[in-house]
Amino acid sequence: MPIILRCRLLCAVLALLIFPGALAAQSDDLLPRIWEGVQRAQQKYTSSCGTITETRTSSLLVKPLVLRGKFCSEGTTRFSLDYFEPSSMRIRFNENYLNVTSDGKTEVMEIGKSVRRAQSYFGRDHSLGNLKKNFTITAQEDSRDYQMKLVPRTDTFRRRVNYLVVKLDKKDFTLRSLEVDGKSGVNSVFVIDVNSMNPNLPADAFEVYKPK
């Protein structure tokens, strides 16, 4: 995947993963129940760690590409992701800078504004109005999850993605999976398993290289 497309996808994923439950406040029918749970979860959980499995499909791929790794997040400004299968890739985000390291080379990008812009659409103060303006949203629930499908209504998002599907755990409102169907022809499904809430993370867990 070209680095610029990877960065756009990472911006979307970062905005969701480091802002737990952010999309849950949509759908008028489910709003009161979900929104109250999300607020409690955001106050209770300020950091988390777990595993992530990304499955990419495309007409250009002979078979699905499956990537496995582990992640940690802290607040809304720090995130780490280490893919270890099928190859090693190290990703760090700390406030403004994103580092992507693979094959011994590190790409350093300043994406803080892009991440904050994405979060502004999903954040507490303006989420409902912004999302209804920019997406057609359908929501449903089953015994385990809340699921929301977001289809872009405006060109700002329509030129990048066909749709997003978000699943949240009904017990603790953590993100269980995120599907991004991109205009590039790549469909990525991220399955998230949070196995540690509020861990004590070392100071260098989110260390990044910054341009001098």
C-alpha positions in Angstrom: 0.0 0.0 0.0 1.5 3.4 -0.9 2.6 5.4 2.1 0.2 8.3 1.6 -2.8 5.9 1.4 -1.5 4.1 4.5 -1.3 7.4 6.3 -4.9 8.3 5.5 -6.1 5.0 6.7 -4.0 5.3 9.8 -5.5 8.7 10.5 -8.9 7.2 10.5 -7.9 4.2 12.6 -6.0 6.4 15.1 -8.9 8.7 15.5 -11.1 5.8 16.5 -8.7 3.6 18.5 -7.4 6.4 20.7 -10.9 7.9 21.3 -12.7 4.8 22.7 -16.4 4.6 21.9 -16.4 7.8 20.0 -18.9 6.7 17.3 -21.3 5.2 19.7 -23.4 8.4 20.2 -25.2 8.1 16.9 -28.6 6.7 16.0 -31.6 8.4 17.6 -33.1 5.2 18.8 -30.0 4.0 20.6 -28.6 7.3 21.6 -29.6 7.6 25.3 -28.5 4.1 26.3 -25.3 4.1 24.3 -24.3 7.7 25.1 -24.5 7.2 28.8 -22.4 4.1 28.6 -19.8 5.8 26.5 -19.4 8.7 28.9 -18.8 6.3 31.8 -16.3 4.3 29.7 -14.3 7.4 28.7 -14.1 8.4 32.3 -13.2 5.0 33.6 -10.7 3.9 30.9 -7.8 6.3 30.0 -5.5 3.8 28.4 -5.6 0.3 27.0 -3.6 -2.4 25.3 -4.5 -5.4 23.2 -4.1 -7.3 19.9 -5.2 -6.3 16.5 -5.8 -8.4 13.3 -6.1 -6.6 10.0 -7.5 -8.4 7.0 -7.1 -6.6 3.6 -8.9 -7.7 0.5 -8.6 -6.2 -3.0 -9.1 -7.2 -6.6 -5.3 -6.9 -6.9 -4.6 -9.4 -4.2 -4.7 -13.2 -5.0 -5.9 -13.9 -1.5 -6.6 -11.8 1.6 -3.6 -10.3 3.3 -3.8 -10.9 7.1 -1.6 -8.7 9.4 -1.4 -9.4 13.2 0.0 -7.2 15.9 -0.4 -5.6 19.3 -1.3 -2.0 20.3 -1.5 0.3 23.2 -3.1 3.7 23.5 -3.2 6.5 26.1 -5.6 9.3 26.1 -6.4 10.9 22.7 -2.8 11.7 21.7 -0.6 8.6 22.0 -0.8 5.3 20.2 1.6 2.4 19.4 1.0 -0.5 17.0 3.5 -3.3 16.3 2.7 -5.7 13.4 4.7 -8.9 13.7 3.0 -11.0 11.0 3.5 -11.5 8.1 6.3 -8.9 8.4 7.5 -6.5 11.1 6.2 -2.9 11.1 6.4 -0.5 14.0 4.0 2.4 14.2 4.1 5.2 16.8 1.9 8.3 17.2 2.6 10.9 19.9 0.5 14.1 19.7 1.7 15.4 16.3 4.1 13.0 14.8 3.6 9.5 13.2 6.5 7.2 12.8 6.2 4.1 10.5 9.2 1.8 10.6 9.7 -1.2 8.3 12.7 -2.8 6.6 15.0 -0.7 8.8 13.7 2.6 7.5 11.5 5.1 9.4 9.0 7.4 7.8 8.4 10.5 9.9 5.1 12.4 9.3 3.3 15.3 11.0 -0.3 14.2 11.0 -1.6 15.7 14.3 -3.8 18.2 12.5 -5.4 15.5 10.4 -6.0 13.2 13.4 -7.5 16.1 15.4 -9.7 17.0 12.5 -11.0 13.5 12.2 -11.6 13.4 16.0 -13.5 16.6 15.8 -16.1 14.8 13.7 -16.4 12.0 16.2 -15.8 13.8 19.5 -18.3 14.6 22.2 -19.1 18.2 21.6 -20.0 18.1 17.9 -20.2 14.5 17.0 -24.0 14.1 16.3 -24.3 17.2 14.1 -21.1 16.5 12.2 -21.8 12.9 11.5 -25.4 13.4 10.4 -24.2 16.1 8.1 -21.4 14.0 6.6 -22.7 10.4 6.8 -25.9 8.4 6.4 -25.9 6.3 9.6 -27.6 3.0 10.3 -27.3 1.3 13.6 -28.3 -2.1 15.0 -27.5 -4.3 18.0 -27.3 -7.9 18.9 -26.6 -9.8 22.1 -22.9 -8.8 22.1 -22.4 -5.6 20.0 -23.6 -2.3 18.8 -22.9 -1.9 15.1 -23.0 1.2 13.0 -22.5 1.6 9.3 -21.5 5.1 8.0 -21.9 5.9 4.3 -20.4 9.3 3.3 -22.8 11.9 2.2 -20.3 14.7 1.4 -17.4 14.8 -1.0 -15.0 15.4 1.9 -15.3 11.8 2.9 -16.9 10.2 -0.3 -13.7 10.6 -2.2 -11.8 8.6 0.4 -14.1 5.8 1.6 -17.1 4.0 0.4 -18.3 3.2 3.9 -17.2 2.5 7.5 -18.6 -0.2 9.8 -17.9 0.1 13.6 -18.7 -2.5 16.2 -18.6 -1.7 19.9 -18.8 -4.2 22.8 -22.1 -3.8 24.7 -20.5 -4.6 28.1 -17.8 -1.9 28.2 -18.2 0.1 25.0 -14.7 -0.7 23.7 -14.1 -1.0 20.0 -14.4 -4.6 18.7 -13.9 -4.0 15.0 -13.6 -1.4 12.3 -14.1 -1.9 8.6 -12.9 0.6 6.1 -13.9 0.2 2.5 -11.7 2.6 0.6 -11.9 4.2 -2.8 -8.5 2.8 -3.5 -10.2 -0.6 -3.9 -8.8 -1.9 -0.6 -11.1 -3.2 2.1 -9.6 -3.4 5.6 -11.2 -5.0 8.6 -9.5 -4.4 11.9 -10.5 -6.9 14.7 -9.5 -5.5 18.1 -9.2 -7.5 21.3 -8.6 -5.2 24.3 -6.9 -7.3 27.0 -5.7 -4.6 29.4 -7.5 -1.5 30.6 -5.7 1.3 32.3 -2.2 -0.4 32.2 0.8 1.4 33.6 2.8 2.1 30.4 6.5 3.0 30.3 7.5 6.5 29.4 9.1 5.4 26.2 6.1 3.4 25.0 5.1 6.2 22.5 8.5 7.6 21.8 8.8 9.1 18.2 11.4 10.6 16.0 10.7 14.3 15.2 12.1 16.4 12.4 14.9 18.8 13.7 
